[in-house]
Amino acid sequence: MQQAYDYLIVGAGFAGSVAAERLARVFNKRVLLVDRRTHIGGNAFDFHDAHGVLIHKYGPHIFHTNSDEVFSYLSQFTEWRKYEHRVLASVDGKLVPIPINLTTINQLYDWSLNSEELEQYFQSVAEPVAQVRTSEDVIVGRVGRSLYEKFFRNYTRKQWALDPSELDASVTSRVPVRTDTDDRYFTDRHQAMPLHGYTAMFERMLDHPNIDIELSVDYADVKRRVQYRELIFTGPVDEYFDWQFGKLEYRSLEFRFETHHQTKVLAAAVVNYPNDHEYTRITEYTQLTGQQHTHSTLSYEIPRAEGDPYYPVPREANKAIYEKYRELAESVPDVHFTGRLATYRYYNMDQVVAQSLALCTRLTGVARSTLAAAT
């Protein structure tokens, strides 16, 4: 007899896996989780390479959140290693902290400003913008054009293949500017890495008798051969609807890995290259994971137009197209969309977890705080 499922969930990353776990464990629903890739974990997938170094296949994933609820929920499936992310940028032949802070400016210009003097400097070079609309507006309105050119403009052009003046303000608003010496990339209350890696966390999350998993499959083929009541879709929303309103823009990435027979290569876990080279940044994974090893593996990150979709491109034309898909999605019975690609939002990992918990709340009527805490 053919297995009947309560939910067919497409995509085994954070969005799909959180929904699968809660619906199966808390509500005793039968779930089939499918993914076209060969592994669970989505873009957070990590594994040990040929040298035994734990690496992130799809680039560095650093967990941070201000949500006690999200952190507590994920803590059911992993222990944590405390980790505060720090990034350097290669600018004018120097490696300086990014986000821009007091140390950045003093090192860059060989100055010795204090915080008050730095704020005065920013005010003196800022170009006030009456209405902040674009990513360029955000930066020049805060720190002026010179620092914008040194740190942001070319990096953004490489990352998005667009000038910051063509992108929504939300892109550069993600990166703060500081007048103190705080060199942490994030300031969230919870900053940590899964002690044994993301894949191990996903394996524990999905280890439940009510969850079946099929990998290396296309959901269109699966849905023709299995019975299910409702569908949760975490892939690109335009793909689900056969691109009937046109294709949404996504940016992809290419990763080039190299391994060195030494324990540490870079001056920080991540070094950004705003102005030089084809790549945007280099990551050293042992610095992220805390793994003690005789080798160190680096990844070079090169933005691409083609390939797996990573980042929705936040600009007005895409917002207009997505709005049509959103309205269509709301009209489809028993199909639910969640995650960065399905809702065309540039979400962090914790935001995706929260969104899927919220979806489960809508599906079950149980308050999200109660749902997240249930074991």
N, C-alpha and C positions, 0 to 999 in steps of 0.2 A: 504494500500500500504506500502511496506517495505521502511523504511527510508534509503536514500542514503547519504553517508558521503564523504566529500573530503578526510578526513584523519581518519584512525584508529590509535590511539596512545596507545601503550602498556606500562603501568607503570605510576602511578600518583605521583611520586616523583618530585624533582626539574626538571630533564631532560624533562620528559613528560609534566608536568604542564606548564612550560615556553613555550614550543612549542605550546601546545594547546591554551594557552591564546593569544599569539601573532598572530597565524594564524586565530583564531576566531575573535578577537577584531579589529585587524588592517586590515585584508584582507577578512573579512566576510566569512571565510571558515566554513563549517559544520564539527565538530569534535566529534568523539566518543572516550572518554578516559576510558580505562579499567585497572583494577588492580585485582590481585588474593587475595590481602589482603582486610580487611573489612573497610579500611579507605584510605583517600587521604594523601598526604604528604610524602610518602615513609618512609625512615629511620629518617626523621626529625619530624615525627608525635609526637605531645605532647597532653596531656589530663590531666584532674583533677582526681586524684586517689580517693579511698574511703574516704580519710581524707580531700579531697579538695585541696591537694597540686598539683600544676602543675608540671608534670614530663615528661621527654623525654622517650618514651617507648623503644627506641633503643639506649640509651646511650647519653651522652652530645653532643649537637650540638651548637657550638659557631661560630657565623657569624663574618667573618673578610674578608676584601678585600682591595686591592689597586686600584681597578677599580671604578672610579667615575660613569662610565656607568652602571655597574651592580648594584651598590648601589642605584643610582637614579631610575633605573628600578624597583627594589623591593620596593622602597619607595612609589610607587604608591599604594601598597597593605598593607602597615603597617606603623605605627609609630614605633619609635625605643627607646629603653632604652640603654643609653651609658653603655658599659660594657667592661672592659679590663680583660682578663682571666689571672689568676695567679694559678700556680700549685706548690705543694710541693711534694717532694719525701722522702720516709722513707728509710734512708740509715745509717747504723751503729748506729741505735738507735736514730737518730736525724731526724727532719723534716726540710729539706733544699730546697731552690728554685731550680726548674728545668724549663727551661734550665739552665745549669751550668753558674753561673756568679761569680762576686767577693764575694758576700755575701755567696754563696754556699761553696766556698773553705775556706773562713775564719771561717765559722761556723763549717764546717766538721772537720777541723784540729786545731781549736782554734788558728788561725793565725790572723795577722792584716796587711795583704799585701795591697798595693795600686794597681791601675790598671797596672802600668808599671811593678811592681814586679810580678804580676800574669802572665802577658804575658811572662816574663822571665822564670817563673816556667813552664808554658806550653811548652815553647821551650826546656827546659832542660829535660822534661820527654817524649816529643813526639817521636814517632818512624816513621821517614820519610818513605813514601811509594812512590816508583818511579812512579807507575801508579795506581791511585785510581779506583778500580773496585767494591769493596764490601762495605757493611755497616761497617764492622770491620775496613777496611782501612781508612774510613772517620774519625772515632773517635780516633784510636790509632795514626794516623798521625797528629792529632790536640792536644790532651790532654794526650796521653800516655795510657798505659795498665791498670794501677791501677784504674783510673776514668772510663775507659771503662768497667772494671769488676764490679765496684760498681753501675754504673747507667744504662748501656746499654745492656750488654751481656745477663743477665738472663731475663730482661724485654723482649728483642727481642725473646728469646727462648720461653717464655710463649706466647707472642703475635702471633708469626708466626710458632711455632714448628720447627724452623730452627735456626741454629747458624747464627750470623751476617755475618760470612765469606761466607755464602751460599746465601746471599741476595744482591740485587743490591744496589749500593751506595745511590740511591735516598731515601731509607727508613730512614737512620739516618741523611742524609743531610737536612731533613725537620726540624731537631732540632738544633738550633744554639748554639754556645758557645760564651759567652760574658766575657769581662774583666772589665765591669762597674757594677753598681748595678741595672741595669734595670731588674726587675723580671717579666715583662710581658711575657706571653707565645708567643704572637704574637706582631708584630710591625707595622701591616698594618695601612694605613691611616684611614680606616673605621673599627671600632670595636663596635659592638652593638648587642643587642638581640631584636627580634620582641616584641614590648611592650605587646601585648596580646597573644603571643605565635606563633609558626610556623603554627599550624593548622588553626588558624584564618587568617593568611596571605594567606595560600593556598585557603581557602574558598572564600576570596575576589578575588583572582586571577582567580578562576575558575567559578565565578558567572557571567555567560554570556549566553544569549539565544542560541548562536551557539554551546555551549558545552554540550554534554550529557555525563553522567558518569555512569559506571557500575562497581560495586565492588563485590568482592568474586566470580569472574569469571575467567575462563581460556581463554586466548586470542585465542587459537586454536579452541575452541568451538564458540567464538564470530565471528571469521572471516568466519566461515562456514555459518552463518545465517544473516550477514549484508553485504550490498554493500558498497564499499569504493574504492577510486581511488588509494590512496597511504597509506603505512604503515610506522609509526615511531616506532621503537623498542628500549626500554631502558633496557631490561632484559639482562641476560647473553648471550653473542653472541654464545657461544658453544651450549647452549640449543636450540637457534633458529635453528641451523643447525643440530640438533639431534646428536651432539657430534661426527660427522663423522671423525674429526681429533683427537679425544680423548678429555677428559675432561680437562678444565683449572682448576687450583687450586684457590680456594677462601677460606678465613678464615671467620669463623662465630663467633658469640658471644652469650653467655648466660648471662642473667641479673637476679640478685636476689635483690629484693627490701625489704627494711625494713623502718618502720616509727617510729619516736621517738616523745614523747610528750615534746618537747623542741624546741626552736626557732633556735638554732644553735648547730651542733654536731662537724663538722670538722674545722680544722684550716684554711682551704682554700676550695674553691669550689670543687677542685679535689685533691686527694692525691694519688700519684703513689706508687706502691710497687714493685720495681725491683727484690728484692731478697727473699721476704717472701710471703707466702700464695699462694693459687691457683689463686686468682684474680690478675689482673694487676693494677686496680685502683678503688677507691670509689669516687662517685660523690654525692654532696649535692645540690639538685635542687633549693632550695630557694635562695642559693647564686648566682646561674646562672640567675634566672629570676627576682630577687628582690622582689618576693612575700612575703608579710608580713603575717605570719601564726603562729598559736599556735603549730603546728606540723612541723616536718622536715622529708622528705623522702630521703633515701639514695639508691643508686644502687651499687652493686658489679658486676664487669665486668670480666667474665671468658671466655677467648678465647676457641673456639672449632673448630674442623675440619669439623663437620657436622652441618647443619642448614641453615638458610637463608644466601645467599652469601653477605658478607659485603666488604671484602677487596680482590682485586686481589693480587696474590702473585708475587712480582716483582723479578723474577730470569730468567736466560737465557733459561731454558727449556720451560717455559711458554711463553716467548717472541716468541720463534720459532713456537710454536703451534698457538699463537694468530695471527702471521703474515699470516698463512694459512687461518684462518678465515677472516682476514681483506681483503685479496685478493678476497675471495669468496663473502664477503659482497659487495664489489665494483662492482661485476658482476651481482648482483640481481637488476633487474629494479624495480623502484617504491617502494623500501624498503630502509629506512634510519635508521642508527644506531647512537645513542647519549647517553651519560651518562657514569658513572663509569664502569658499568658492560658490557655495549654493546661495549665499546671501550677499555676495559680492562686496565684502567688507575686509579691510586690512586689519584683521584681528590678531592679537597676541594669543598664545596658547591658553592662558587662563580665561580670556574672554570667550574662546570657543567652548571650553568646559562649561562656563556659566551659561552660555547660550543653549547648549544641549541639555543641561539640567532644567533650564526654563522650558524647553520643549517638552521634556518628560512631565513637568508640572502641568502643562496644558493638556497633555494626553491623559493624565491620570487624575487631575484635580487635587493632587497632594501638594502642599506648600513646598517651595523649593528648599527652604532650610531643613524641613523635615525629611524631604526626599534625599538631600545630599548627605544627611547624617545617618540614614538608615543603613544597617549592616546585615 
